[in-house]
Amino acid sequence: MAGMQAATKDQKRKLDLTQFIKAEAVAQGFDLCRVTRPDAIPNAGERLSAFVAAGHHGTMEWMAETMERRSSPQALWGDVRSVVMFGMNYGPDHDPRLLQEQPEKAAISVYARNRDYHDIIKGRLKEIATRFAARSGDDVKVFVDTAPVMEKPLASAAGLGWQGKHTNLVSRDFGSWLFLGSLFTTADLAIDDAEADHCGRCRACLDACPTSAFPAPYQIDARRCISYLTIEHKGVIDPALRPAFGNRIYGCDDCLAACPWNKFASVAREMKLKAREDLREPDIAFLMTLDDAAFRSFFSGSPVKRIGRNRFVRNVLIAAGNSGLASLVEPCKLLLQDASPVVRAMAVWALSRLMDPLEFNGLREQHAGETDDEVMDEWRMAGERT
């Protein structure tokens, strides 16, 4: 009898704590909150290992370096007993792909058009963690994206959605537009059911990719992904891929936006995740004028700021080269004098696409004294094209 009473008491505590944390999630503005076990993704480590072995992680060496800890929650924290997954909707009020029809404008990924979501979500999770720990007496840890946590497989195991063929999470309620965060705890909580895969035979996301970055369904090669190339990749971008960028200068939403499940999506409720007006469709010409101080000021509080001015302007120049607009020739010429070799290199490429070949060859002769390898390579390749 005493054993049954203890079991009943433990079960009640488990349900009470689960109900409490889910109520806290709602109070903090999260749209979804579900719980899974730390051993719920036994195959995730193997998939990650195959991803890295194929070189699909590109230059993201931290993936290889943290692979063991990333492979399972227990490898990261041996005492964890429950993993709570949170989702916050950041749905846009329009199809972001429509901006491709305006070549004079720059396309910034929907998630980066306002405050850095890492700061918003981590702050909310810390509030929840503090209240939960005080109530339960259990230990807690919170993670948002930058930690070695496989959030998408865990979110799928917890039932927030499923990993689609584009490898991102898809929700039946919010489509492709969910930020994820996690709370690990030593508390024993009630476990939710996993979500089934509802992609079926659809391949809209795969077909939408401008650079064919999906070697197969449920696989991505970051080395061909515009999001990776514009954000994580630090050097010169493969010339063969640049024309496919269009006006995308920070990230890419095409595979997300193409998903048919977005018909159930709603616009973000959190004001800090709604687009700043000046980041909805900024002018390419304006963005090319940003020096380091102006760049930091304009993108204060934005995730865009973390890639730095030089990498950002590199991306803007690719968009300029793809625009076909003669009005951008002079702004591009000014950047031939930039202190950054990668910026100068992309200015060369942009001008080779915007200028009359004879005029461009004359400009090339004026810059014959260039000494940086990446810039000289661009002049040489441009000369071969013209």
C-alpha positions as a printed Julia matrix, in Angstrom:
386×3 Matrix{Float64}:
  0.0    0.0     0.0
  2.79   2.42    0.91
  4.46   1.68   -2.41
  1.29   2.44   -4.35
  0.83   5.69   -2.46
  4.43   6.7    -3.18
  3.96   5.85   -6.87
  0.75   7.87   -6.99
  2.49  10.79   -5.3
  5.38  10.62   -7.77
  2.97  10.52  -10.7
  1.05  13.51   -9.37
  4.3   15.45   -8.93
  5.34  14.57  -12.47
  2.03  15.78  -13.92
  1.97  18.92  -11.76
  5.49  19.94  -12.79
  4.76  19.24  -16.45
  1.59  21.3   -16.3
  3.46  24.08  -14.51
  6.24  24.36  -17.08
  3.79  24.31  -19.98
  1.77  27.09  -18.34
  4.98  29.08  -17.87
  5.78  28.59  -21.55
  2.46  30.12  -22.54
  3.0   33.01  -20.12
  6.4   33.7   -21.7
  4.98  33.85  -25.21
  5.9   30.42  -26.54
  3.47  28.84  -28.97
  4.47  25.23  -28.32
  5.94  23.35  -25.36
  6.31  19.58  -25.21
  8.5   17.06  -23.39
 10.64  14.17  -24.54
 13.14  11.75  -23.04
 16.89  12.39  -23.31
 17.31   9.03  -25.07
 14.61   9.72  -27.65
 16.96  10.37  -30.6
 19.23   7.29  -30.7
 19.96   7.61  -34.44
 20.73  11.33  -34.46
 24.42  10.87  -33.68
 24.84   8.45  -36.56
 23.15  10.84  -38.99
 25.33  13.7   -37.77
 28.46  11.59  -38.2
 27.48  10.77  -41.79
 26.77  14.46  -42.47
 30.23  15.46  -41.27
 31.98  12.53  -42.95
 30.51  13.61  -46.28
 31.89  17.11  -45.77
 28.39  18.56  -45.91
 29.14  20.78  -42.9
 31.52  22.88  -44.98
 33.8   25.0   -42.82
 31.64  24.64  -39.69
 34.39  22.8   -37.84
 32.56  23.2   -34.55
 30.15  20.51  -35.73
 32.94  17.95  -35.91
 34.55  19.19  -32.72
 31.33  18.91  -30.68
 29.95  15.82  -32.39
 30.18  13.54  -29.36
 28.43  15.98  -27.02
 25.92  16.88  -29.72
 24.98  13.26  -30.38
 22.69  12.93  -27.37
 21.49  15.02  -24.4
 23.11  12.57  -21.97
 26.47  13.11  -23.61
 26.09  16.83  -22.96
 24.74  16.45  -19.4
 24.69  13.0   -17.84
 22.13  13.86  -15.17
 19.35  14.98  -17.5
 16.08  13.06  -17.13
 13.68  15.15  -19.21
 14.07  17.48  -22.19
 11.5   20.24  -22.63
 11.28  21.66  -26.14
  9.83  25.11  -26.83
  8.68  26.62  -30.11
  8.02  30.29  -30.88
  6.29  31.25  -34.11
  8.02  33.85  -36.29
  5.73  33.57  -39.3
  5.93  36.44  -41.84
  2.93  38.37  -43.11
  3.78  37.6   -46.76
  5.69  35.14  -48.94
  9.34  36.27  -48.65
 10.1   34.92  -52.12
  8.14  37.79  -53.68
 11.08  40.1   -53.0
 13.01  38.31  -55.73
 10.9   40.32  -58.17
 12.58  43.55  -57.01
 16.27  43.33  -58.03
 17.06  46.77  -56.58
 16.09  45.49  -53.11
 17.99  43.15  -50.8
 16.39  40.04  -49.3
 17.19  39.33  -45.66
 15.89  36.08  -44.21
 12.62  36.48  -42.29
 14.17  35.41  -38.99
 16.77  38.18  -39.11
 14.59  41.2   -39.81
 14.41  42.36  -36.21
 15.92  41.43  -32.85
 18.26  38.47  -32.48
 16.01  35.57  -31.56
 18.77  33.95  -29.48
 18.54  36.81  -26.98
 14.75  36.84  -26.92
 14.27  33.11  -26.48
 17.14  32.56  -24.06
 15.87  35.36  -21.85
 12.39  33.81  -21.75
 13.81  30.33  -21.08
 15.88  31.62  -18.18
 12.74  33.08  -16.63
 10.99  29.74  -16.95
 14.02  27.84  -15.65
 14.3   30.04  -12.57
 10.64  29.57  -11.67
 10.69  25.86  -12.43
 13.81  25.22  -10.34
 12.34  27.15   -7.41
  9.16  25.1    -7.57
 10.69  21.67   -8.22
 14.09  21.85   -6.52
 15.59  20.17   -9.58
 18.55  21.29  -11.65
 17.96  22.89  -15.05
 19.96  24.04  -18.06
 18.65  26.05  -21.03
 19.97  26.07  -24.6
 19.22  28.06  -27.74
 20.83  27.07  -31.03
 24.47  27.89  -30.24
 24.95  25.0   -27.78
 25.73  21.44  -29.0
 22.1   20.34  -28.88
 20.3   18.63  -31.76
 17.19  20.72  -31.37
 15.3   19.64  -34.49
 15.42  15.87  -33.78
 14.48  16.56  -30.15
 11.62  18.84  -31.21
 10.38  16.1   -33.51
 10.64  13.51  -30.72
  8.71  15.84  -28.42
  5.95  16.29  -31.0
  6.45  19.95  -31.97
  6.6   18.85  -35.57
  8.72  16.67  -37.83
 11.91  17.18  -39.79
 10.9   17.73  -43.38
 12.78  16.77  -46.5
 14.62  20.13  -46.24
 15.86  18.96  -42.78
 14.05  21.81  -41.01
 11.19  21.37  -38.57
  7.65  21.51  -39.96
  4.63  22.05  -37.72
  1.04  21.24  -38.62
  0.03  24.44  -36.82
  2.83  26.85  -37.73
  4.33  25.49  -40.92
  8.06  26.14  -41.23
  8.29  29.22  -39.03
  9.35  28.11  -35.56
 12.29  29.13  -33.4
 13.36  26.38  -31.03
 14.77  26.34  -27.54
 15.3   23.6   -24.97
 15.35  23.12  -21.23
 17.17  20.12  -19.77
 16.22  19.1   -16.26
 16.87  16.41  -13.66
 13.13  16.37  -12.97
 11.0   13.48  -14.14
  8.27  14.93  -16.38
  5.36  13.5   -18.36
  6.48  12.6   -21.88
  4.61  13.68  -25.01
  4.22  11.61  -28.17
  6.49  12.2   -31.14
  5.1   13.67  -34.37
  4.86  11.52  -37.5
  6.35  12.62  -40.82
  3.66  14.19  -42.99
  5.76  15.09  -46.05
  4.46  12.19  -48.12
  5.55  12.39  -51.74
  5.83  16.18  -51.71
  9.19  17.61  -52.76
  8.28  21.29  -52.99
 11.09  22.33  -50.64
 13.71  20.36  -52.58
 12.63  21.76  -55.93
 12.55  25.33  -54.57
 16.24  25.45  -53.63
 18.05  27.94  -55.94
 21.39  26.12  -55.65
 20.27  22.46  -55.5
 21.65  22.07  -51.97
 19.75  18.84  -51.26
 21.61  15.75  -52.57
 18.62  13.65  -51.45
 15.46  14.1   -49.39
 16.29  14.71  -45.71
 19.91  15.56  -46.6
 21.51  18.96  -47.07
 24.94  19.94  -48.33
 25.72  23.22  -46.56
 28.41  24.01  -49.12
 25.68  24.75  -51.66
 23.2   26.36  -49.25
 22.71  30.12  -49.55
 22.07  30.44  -45.82
 25.4   28.8   -45.03
 27.28  30.68  -47.73
 25.98  34.13  -46.79
 26.28  33.65  -43.02
 28.84  31.0   -42.05
 31.24  30.99  -45.01
 33.97  33.57  -44.53
 35.84  33.64  -47.81
 35.15  34.08  -51.49
 31.97  32.32  -52.65
 32.06  29.86  -55.54
 31.5   31.88  -58.75
 29.3   29.13  -60.17
 26.79  29.59  -57.34
 26.67  33.39  -57.19
 24.14  33.95  -59.99
 21.63  31.74  -58.16
 21.73  34.0   -55.09
 19.55  36.62  -56.76
 19.17  39.4   -54.19
 19.49  37.16  -51.12
 22.13  38.78  -48.91
 21.57  37.1   -45.54
 20.09  33.64  -45.44
 17.45  32.13  -47.69
 13.81  31.23  -46.99
 12.91  29.48  -50.24
 12.74  25.89  -48.98
 10.8   27.02  -45.91
  8.38  29.23  -47.82
  7.67  26.51  -50.41
  6.25  24.07  -47.85
  2.5   23.48  -48.35
  2.03  23.2   -44.58
  2.51  26.97  -44.4
 -1.16  27.32  -45.34
 -1.8   26.71  -41.64
  0.87  29.19  -40.51
  0.05  32.45  -38.73
  1.87  35.73  -38.35
  4.25  36.05  -35.39
  2.66  37.41  -32.21
  5.93  38.54  -30.63
  6.55  42.15  -31.67
 10.32  41.78  -31.42
 10.16  39.07  -34.1
  8.1   41.1   -36.56
 10.1   42.74  -39.32
 11.58  46.19  -38.87
 10.28  48.36  -41.67
 13.79  49.27  -42.8
 14.76  45.59  -43.05
 11.77  44.41  -45.06
 13.22  45.44  -48.42
 16.32  47.64  -47.98
 17.94  49.2   -51.03
 21.05  47.45  -52.3
 22.58  50.83  -53.17
 22.21  52.0   -49.57
 23.65  48.82  -48.07
 26.79  49.14  -50.2
 27.56  52.5   -48.56
 27.84  51.06  -45.03
 31.25  51.3   -43.43
 31.96  49.32  -40.27
 30.52  51.88  -37.86
 27.39  52.44  -39.95
 26.91  48.7   -40.37
 27.11  48.11  -36.62
 24.7   50.93  -35.94
 22.16  49.94  -38.58
 22.11  46.29  -37.5
 22.32  46.9   -33.76
 20.49  44.08  -31.99
 20.11  42.11  -35.23
 21.67  38.69  -35.89
 23.02  40.16  -39.14
 25.57  42.07  -37.1
 27.45  38.93  -36.14
 28.8   38.23  -39.66
 30.63  41.57  -39.74
 30.57  44.36  -42.27
 33.0   42.87  -44.81
 31.19  39.56  -45.21
 27.89  41.41  -45.36
 29.02  43.8   -48.11
 30.46  40.81  -50.0
 26.91  39.42  -50.07
 25.4   42.75  -51.08
 27.81  43.01  -54.01
 26.73  39.6   -55.27
 23.14  40.86  -55.2
 24.26  43.99  -57.04
 25.93  41.89  -59.72
 22.76  39.86  -60.13
 20.52  42.93  -60.36
 21.33  43.95  -63.94
 20.99  47.59  -62.84
 23.37  50.11  -64.41
 22.59  52.46  -61.53
 24.67  50.26  -59.24
 27.86  50.53  -61.3
 29.17  53.64  -59.56
 28.56  52.34  -56.0
 30.36  49.14  -56.99
 33.31  51.12  -58.39
 33.74  52.89  -55.07
 34.17  49.52  -53.37
 37.13  48.67  -55.62
 39.07  50.85  -53.17
 37.77  49.07  -50.06
 40.25  47.9   -47.45
 38.84  44.36  -47.51
 40.17  42.07  -50.28
 36.96  40.01  -50.3
 34.89  43.17  -50.78
 37.13  44.33  -53.63
 36.94  40.88  -55.2
 33.14  40.88  -55.19
 33.09  44.45  -56.53
 35.1   43.17  -59.5
 32.62  40.35  -60.08
 29.62  42.65  -59.8
 31.08  45.16  -62.24
 31.95  42.41  -64.74
 28.22  41.63  -64.88
 26.94  45.21  -64.9
 29.34  47.01  -67.24
 29.83  47.02  -70.99
 32.7   44.57  -71.72
 34.89  47.22  -73.37
 34.43  49.63  -70.48
 35.07  46.87  -67.98
 38.3   45.85  -69.69
 39.45  49.45  -69.52
 38.71  49.47  -65.79
 40.63  46.23  -65.39
 43.72  47.82  -66.91
 43.5   50.65  -64.38
 43.68  48.08  -61.56
 46.49  45.96  -62.95
 48.57  46.65  -59.83
 46.3   44.63  -57.52
 48.3   42.29  -55.25
 45.75  40.35  -53.19
 45.27  36.87  -54.6
 41.48  36.71  -54.34
 41.11  40.06  -56.08
 43.58  39.18  -58.84
 41.69  35.92  -59.38
 38.45  37.83  -59.88
 40.03  40.2   -62.39
 41.49  37.24  -64.26
 38.24  35.27  -64.34
 36.27  38.36  -65.3
 38.69  39.03  -68.13
 38.16  35.52  -69.43
 34.4   36.01  -69.35
 34.52  39.36  -71.17
